[in-house]
Amino acid sequence: MRQRVRVIVADDQPMLRAGFKALLESAGDIEIVAEAGTGAEAIEQARRHQPDVVLMDIRMPGMDGIEATRQLTRTRVLILTTFGLDEYIIEALRAGASGFILKDSRVEDLLHAVRTVAAGEAFLSPAVTKQLLDQVARRLPAAVDRRPEQLAELTERELAVLRMLAAGLTNSEIASALIVSEATVKTHVSKVLQKLGLRDRVQAAIFAYESGLIEPGRSSA
């Protein structure tokens, strides 16, 4: 039996909160411990209930979801978004979010995302990640050349893994591309994060774009 996942739903629309609550709790292993209609309320409820995950909308009155995420340094946040809000994704991820899920995603994808983030991993949907990061990366200032300082410690294989992470490839897809086992890929990913001082795959993807290792619209190949 799965370990119970404790979640806070933060969205300024009561009907949407009720809908997410019903969907999540129907899984049986997810409990909604609190709801919030603003970023400030999300912070207050998170400090009170210590949830495994905060499902956070970006646009809310007063303090928005990005600032709330920035302040929830000890809580894992899964951002709720739509394609129309892709310009805010990069800010949310920089603020410390562990991933994002579209509001119109399938129920099984939402449940998977919540469980993944609760387990301490970043949630990246490959197709959505590549599209959104490409769109957002085009709005970034010119990339700062960090490669001599921060990428010099990476091996060629680790650089290849980083490029594939930035493209949103899963461990299985990276393993197939490099003709290695998934366990080996996990080791490479762990070393990349450690050497670059990054928390998870989401930060690694952002780093690859901002450092110029990956250019918007180009394949990781």
Secondary structure as the mmCIF struct_conf table of DSSP 4:
data_model
#
loop_
_struct_conf.conf_type_id
_struct_conf.id
_struct_conf.beg_label_comp_id
_struct_conf.beg_label_asym_id
_struct_conf.beg_label_seq_id
_struct_conf.end_label_comp_id
_struct_conf.end_label_asym_id
_struct_conf.end_label_seq_id
HELX_LH_PP_P HELX_LH_PP_P1 ARG A 2 ARG A 4
STRN STRN1 VAL A 5 ALA A 10
BEND BEND1 ASP A 12 ASP A 12
HELX_RH_AL_P HELX_RH_AL_P1 PRO A 14 GLU A 25
TURN_TY1_P TURN_TY1_P1 SER A 26 ALA A 27
BEND BEND2 GLY A 28 ASP A 29
STRN STRN2 ILE A 30 ALA A 36
BEND BEND3 GLY A 37 THR A 38
HELX_RH_AL_P HELX_RH_AL_P2 GLY A 39 HIS A 49
BEND BEND4 ASP A 52 ASP A 52
STRN STRN3 VAL A 53 ASP A 57
BEND BEND5 ILE A 58 ILE A 58
BEND BEND6 PRO A 61 MET A 63
HELX_RH_AL_P HELX_RH_AL_P3 GLY A 65 GLN A 71
TURN_TY1_P TURN_TY1_P2 THR A 73 ARG A 74
BEND BEND7 THR A 75 THR A 75
STRN STRN4 VAL A 77 THR A 81
HELX_RH_3T_P HELX_RH_3T_P1 PHE A 83 LEU A 85
HELX_RH_AL_P HELX_RH_AL_P4 ASP A 86 ARG A 94
TURN_TY1_P TURN_TY1_P3 ALA A 95 GLY A 96
STRN STRN5 GLY A 99 GLY A 99
STRN STRN6 PHE A 100 LEU A 102
TURN_TY1_P TURN_TY1_P4 LYS A 103 ASP A 104
HELX_RH_AL_P HELX_RH_AL_P5 VAL A 107 ALA A 118
TURN_TY1_P TURN_TY1_P5 ALA A 119 GLY A 120
STRN STRN7 PHE A 123 PHE A 123
HELX_RH_AL_P HELX_RH_AL_P6 PRO A 126 ALA A 137
TURN_TY1_P TURN_TY1_P6 ARG A 138 ARG A 139
BEND BEND8 LEU A 140 LEU A 140
HELX_LH_PP_P HELX_LH_PP_P2 PRO A 141 PRO A 141
BEND BEND9 ALA A 142 ALA A 142
HELX_LH_PP_P HELX_LH_PP_P3 ALA A 143 VAL A 144
HELX_RH_PI_P HELX_RH_PI_P1 ARG A 147 LEU A 151
TURN_TY1_P TURN_TY1_P7 ALA A 152 GLU A 153
BEND BEND10 LEU A 154 LEU A 154
HELX_RH_AL_P HELX_RH_AL_P7 GLU A 156 ALA A 166
TURN_TY1_P TURN_TY1_P8 ALA A 167 GLY A 168
HELX_RH_AL_P HELX_RH_AL_P8 ASN A 171 LEU A 178
TURN_TY1_P TURN_TY1_P9 ILE A 179 ILE A 179
BEND BEND11 VAL A 180 VAL A 180
HELX_RH_AL_P HELX_RH_AL_P9 GLU A 182 LEU A 196
TURN_TY1_P TURN_TY1_P10 GLY A 197 GLY A 197
BEND BEND12 ASP A 200 ASP A 200
HELX_RH_AL_P HELX_RH_AL_P10 ARG A 201 GLU A 210
TURN_TY1_P TURN_TY1_P11 SER A 211 GLY A 212
BEND BEND13 LEU A 213 ILE A 214
TURN_TY1_P TURN_TY1_P12 PRO A 216 GLY A 217
#
